[in-house]
């Protein structure tokens, strides 16, 4: 079902091939040499859980191939996924949750295989050996993880200084237009550089506008003749004071697919891990997707920056540009709290104990905190880039200090340092029941009353 009343006929197929090493392993294996079906079905399920969702285009065959390397043999199994929409009357692409197919059918096929091949079912003694082997490997992994955590803890040295993060956004936070981008920019500065950084920005304002400078610098309102001067000055200030730029930019449809991936990650044992229709989810007032969209993106920024600096022993204080709408000032606080919880969870997993620093978020107006002018520029420029605007040479000069994190067409969270180039890193999903996120109850109550 693509939408109420609109059925979509489709098919999806999985094709497995193996390289020479994997073929030799299968040929010599006492069980898989007879029929490797259960092994290959398990590999398909592993691949499917990485893919999770297919966006099948209209009138075209979707095709993707992924290689899975076995750590014991070094052999590679290639899984090619093909899917097609048969009913071409639909006007949009179709999201196919392949994890539902995997959880519904693959285990049934494995059971069916063993019912037809009873001589391949492990004996009681074999099962005992398998369980003992699995338990031994688990104990080894737990022991290894404990050693790693202890080493991480022993090498942890709190830094002498902390960092400050200044954030601003660009784009419409609403969901009336799904095909639109939203961008959050964060400037990360060492506390010891703050005073000199502010002095340099003040001197920039005076140098460009003279004795009657504006109270604040909004990049959108700067005249064309002054924009390049401002960009160059901001770029130089970032370099001079060893600051860094982190940017989250996403197409809203891609971010919604990311949320579906997180939801599936939370429900791996369910028959249908993805049990949400996006059109209904967006329209559900109890979800309040607009509020959660803003708070979740802020959570991503806080988690990313705080975890990175926790490893270095640095505290982080955040400043977010104050907005006119009351709920838009509450959403960052919600995101900040969620981000702090993620940092605590990371600390327990990485160090074996909670070493997270007490942190804070304030919401100054940009007239009072001039360092907010810089993320305003970056968010504005990066936010317009997907719509055909060229990137400035000044922003390009910051490549060594710039990280862009976004969400691909498949909903996977990725990072790069150069806009328009392939990502360098891929991030795992945060498992979460997105039905339980809730929204801004104060806002919902006010809407109901109105």
PyMOL commands that set and color helices and strands:
alter all, ss='L'
color gray80, all
select helices_A, chain A and resi 20-28+37-51+98-116+118-120+124-154+191-209+219-221+224-240+252-266+278-283+289-311+326-351+372-385+393-396+399-401+434-436+441-449
alter helices_A, ss='H'
color red, helices_A
select strands_A, chain A and resi 10-18+53-56+62-69+76-85+94-97+163-170+181-190+244-251+316-320+360-362+402-407+413-416+425-427
alter strands_A, ss='S'
color yellow, strands_A
deselect
rebuild
show_as cartoon
